[in-house]
Structure formats: C-alpha cells, structure tokens
Amino acid sequence: MMAESSIPVDLFNPGQVFACMGFLEAAEVLLGEAECGFDWQNNAQTHFRLKASGVENPFAVVLKFLTEAEVIRCAPIGYTDSAQNQNKKSSTDSEDEDETTLSRNLSLSESYPNREGDRTALPVQMKTNEAHCVNLTHWADGSSRYDFKLYAGNRSAYGIACAMLHGTREKPKKKQAIGDIKTRGVINLWVEQQDDLIKKPFDVLTLMGGSFNFDPRGGWTALDAGYSPNKHKHHGIAASPVVELLAALGLEHARPHEYETRQIRYSVWGHLVPPILTRPALACANMAIPIRRFRFTLALSGKNKVVTFANEETNQ
C-alpha cells in the first residue's frame, strides 16, 4: 500500500527545493519505495508531491522522526574534542555556541573521509530508538562535488542541527532552572503548530540565529545593508528550521550544478520519479519528463556563504 500527499513549495527558494529532496531521502529511509515530483499546473501555487510505502502521510512521518531524533556527531578514529578546543578561536561573524548544555554523543568511524577532523565541520547523524538514521554529511563526503558547506566561524553542524531541532534558550536568570526561549526549533513548532507544520512545513517561520544558510528568507545579506544578527542580538530573522535541516539532508546524495564560482543551477521535474532519477534531475541532467531550471548566486556574508532567491531560466 502506498500513501501520497503534497505541500506548497516556492520553486524560486532553492532551500525549499533542496528540502523537498530531504523529505524524499528521509521518506526513502523511514518508509521505502519513495517517489516525488512537482506540480506547477496551478499557477497560484506549486506543490511538491511525495509518495511512499504505507498508509501514513509521509510528510508527517518525516517531521515526527525529526522531533524524536538524537543528534550524533561523526568523527575519525583518534579524534578528541580537547585537542580541537586548544585551537578554538573567537569569532565575530557566527552566533555563540554553547554545546555544554547539549548532548555530546560522538561516533568514531574508520570510514570518515577527512582523517583529521575539524570540530566545526564534523558531519552529524540523526537517530531514533527505532534504529532509523539519516545523515547530514554532504560537506565531508570526500568527493569532488561542490561541498555546499555554507556556514563558517565557530559554529558546528552539531550545534546548528541541535538549534534547528530544539531551538535555543537564553542564559537562566536568578531563580530560573532554565532560561527563556530564545529561538524555536522543529520540536517547538511541532508542539505548537503541528497541523500547519504538516500541511505547509516551509511556511511555518520562526526567529532564528545561526543556521546552515539554506533558507534565503533568513539571508541578512540580501540588501547588503550592513546588518548583522550577531551584532544586533535583540533582533531576529524569520526563516524555517525545517528548510534548514531537510535541505542539508537533501544534498546528501544530490547536488545542484555549480556552473561558475558561486553560480548554481538546479532543476525541478513534473512527474513522480524515484530517488535514483531525482538526484541527477536536481543537477540539471536532461530527462524525458517536463523540467524547469533555475539559477541563483551564493552570496557572501563574511566567511559565510548564503543561498539567495533564484531566477528561472527561459532558454531550456
């Protein structure tokens, strides 16, 4: 038995398109026999269609998995945090990261591609007690493909993933056991807005600090106005933690095409197809199905790269 559902998607938001791939990859792991495609026949709103084995809404299954997942860091054999912390430098272009209040689970592997390991660049896994596991490792796979590691500074993938899942809190005040909520993550949104999160996961926005930089709605360089959320701590930018997490997952096996330095192209397709075909399709491979192609620039914010909104190619 197969179940199919759809969600609204903005094709001009590359992060949302990559996050659609994340939903596909997660559904393939959690449910099996996953297929996906884009329906742009309704000019008012494009929808992303996802089909997978079982009777449950595949979007709900993936989101529920995220709320139950534990983040685990992956590192090469011999890696230790103490050696890394000796070389830790202060950063003015990244949000302060307090990992002491988060799980410090660490998985050492002989197959880790980078033999030295960098605390800020360690890839992560998200696991549940049911032994389901998805990887966020695309920037450290050791391949010749563009790595799409967009964040920089002292932030780590572990800290970002935890913030996107759990949100963040202020430091506790006097007589407080825990601090006030600073930013919300997927778990908070699941509790507060579960129905909306399932029906339109990319449209449920919340204030966020440091992220993987995939959602251009949170890109503070768009107007090049000199604004920095790190210098203006009481201000925030609204974006989607679902987009941030699932875009990172969506690039695990598929990458858009970098045709010039920081100039990126990607495609969407008009029929349901399995992962083995969606991965080359995203990279603008020629397919015998309806295709739309888009391109965008990776903007710079200090050492960070930031996804921007795309333009559609007219000559296809």
HUDAWO-V145633 format. One record per residue. PHI is phi as a letter, one per 40 degrees, with the letter a starting at -180 (NA if undefined). NEAR is the number of other ideal C-beta (glycine too) atoms within 10 Angstrom. D_CENTER is the distance of its C-alpha to the mean C-alpha in whole Angstrom. Layout:
PHI&NEAR&D_CENTER + PHI&NEAR&D_CENTER
This chain:
NA&5&29 + b&13&26 + b&18&24 + b&13&23 + a&18&21 + a&17&19 + b&20&17 + c&16&17 + a&25&15 + c&18&16 + c&18&16 + c&15&16 + b&24&13 + d&26&11 + c&32&8 + c&28&9 + c&25&11 + c&27&8 + c&29&6 + d&27&10 + c&27&10 + c&27&8 + d&26&10 + c&30&13 + c&25&12 + c&28&12 + c&26&15 + c&20&17 + c&16&17 + c&22&18 + b&19&20 + g&10&21 + f&12&22 + c&23&19 + a&20&20 + a&28&18 + a&23&19 + b&23&19 + b&15&22 + b&14&23 + c&8&27 + c&9&27 + c&6&27 + c&5&26 + a&11&23 + c&19&21 + b&16&19 + c&25&17 + b&18&19 + b&26&18 + b&20&21 + a&26&21 + c&16&24 + h&15&25 + b&7&26 + c&14&23 + d&18&21 + c&25&18 + c&24&15 + c&18&17 + c&20&17 + c&26&13 + c&21&13 + c&17&16 + d&20&15 + c&24&12 + c&18&15 + b&15&17 + c&21&15 + b&14&16 + c&21&14 + b&19&16 + c&24&16 + b&23&17 + a&22&20 + c&16&23 + d&11&26 + g&10&28 + c&21&25 + b&12&26 + c&15&25 + c&6&28 + c&12&28 + c&17&25 + c&9&26 + c&7&29 + b&8&27 + c&11&25 + b&6&26 + c&8&25 + b&17&23 + b&10&23 + b&16&20 + b&22&17 + c&22&17 + d&15&20 + b&21&18 + b&11&20 + c&14&19 + c&6&23 + c&12&22 + b&17&19 + c&13&20 + b&10&21 + d&14&20 + b&14&21 + b&14&21 + c&14&23 + b&12&23 + c&7&26 + c&8&23 + c&20&21 + c&12&21 + c&16&21 + c&11&25 + c&11&25 + g&21&21 + b&13&20 + d&21&19 + c&20&16 + b&15&15 + c&23&15 + c&27&13 + b&24&12 + b&18&13 + b&21&12 + b&19&16 + b&16&18 + c&8&22 + c&9&22 + g&6&21 + c&14&18 + a&15&15 + b&25&12 + b&20&11 + b&26&8 + b&20&11 + c&22&11 + c&18&12 + b&22&15 + c&17&16 + g&12&19 + c&10&20 + c&6&21 + c&14&18 + d&16&16 + c&15&14 + f&21&11 + c&17&11 + c&18&11 + c&23&12 + a&19&15 + g&20&18 + c&18&18 + c&22&15 + b&22&13 + c&24&10 + c&25&12 + c&25&13 + c&28&10 + c&28&8 + c&21&12 + c&24&12 + c&28&9 + c&22&11 + c&20&14 + g&21&14 + b&24&17 + b&15&21 + c&12&24 + c&11&26 + d&11&29 + c&8&32 + d&4&35 + g&5&36 + b&11&32 + c&5&31 + b&10&27 + c&13&26 + c&10&25 + c&13&22 + c&16&20 + b&21&17 + b&22&15 + b&24&12 + d&25&12 + c&17&15 + c&17&17 + c&22&16 + c&20&17 + c&11&20 + c&12&21 + a&16&20 + d&15&19 + c&8&21 + c&12&19 + c&22&16 + c&19&17 + c&17&19 + a&15&16 + c&27&13 + c&23&12 + c&16&15 + c&21&15 + b&18&14 + a&19&15 + c&17&16 + b&27&13 + b&21&14 + c&27&12 + a&30&8 + c&26&6 + g&27&8 + c&30&7 + c&28&8 + c&23&12 + c&19&14 + b&26&13 + c&21&14 + c&20&17 + c&19&19 + d&15&19 + b&8&23 + f&9&24 + c&8&26 + g&8&25 + c&14&23 + b&14&21 + c&18&20 + c&16&21 + c&10&24 + b&11&24 + c&11&23 + c&5&24 + c&11&23 + a&15&19 + b&17&17 + c&11&15 + a&22&12 + b&29&9 + c&31&7 + c&30&7 + d&34&5 + c&27&3 + c&27&3 + c&32&4 + c&30&3 + c&31&3 + c&25&6 + c&29&7 + c&27&9 + c&19&10 + b&18&13 + b&21&13 + b&22&13 + c&23&14 + c&17&18 + c&15&19 + c&10&22 + a&9&23 + d&7&22 + g&13&18 + b&12&19 + b&22&17 + b&19&18 + a&23&16 + b&23&18 + b&23&18 + b&18&21 + b&16&23 + b&16&24 + c&18&22 + b&17&22 + c&14&21 + d&16&18 + c&8&20 + c&18&21 + c&26&18 + c&19&16 + c&13&19 + c&20&19 + d&24&16 + c&16&18 + g&20&21 + c&12&23 + c&8&26 + b&16&26 + c&6&29 + a&12&27 + d&12&26 + b&17&24 + b&16&22 + b&16&21 + b&21&19 + a&18&19 + a&21&17 + b&17&18 + c&19&16 + c&18&17 + b&12&18 + b&19&18 + g&15&20 + c&11&19 + c&21&15 + b&19&14 + b&22&13 + c&26&12 + b&19&15 + c&16&16 + b&22&17 + b&11&21 + c&12&22 + c&13&25 + c&6&28 + c&4&30 + b&9&28
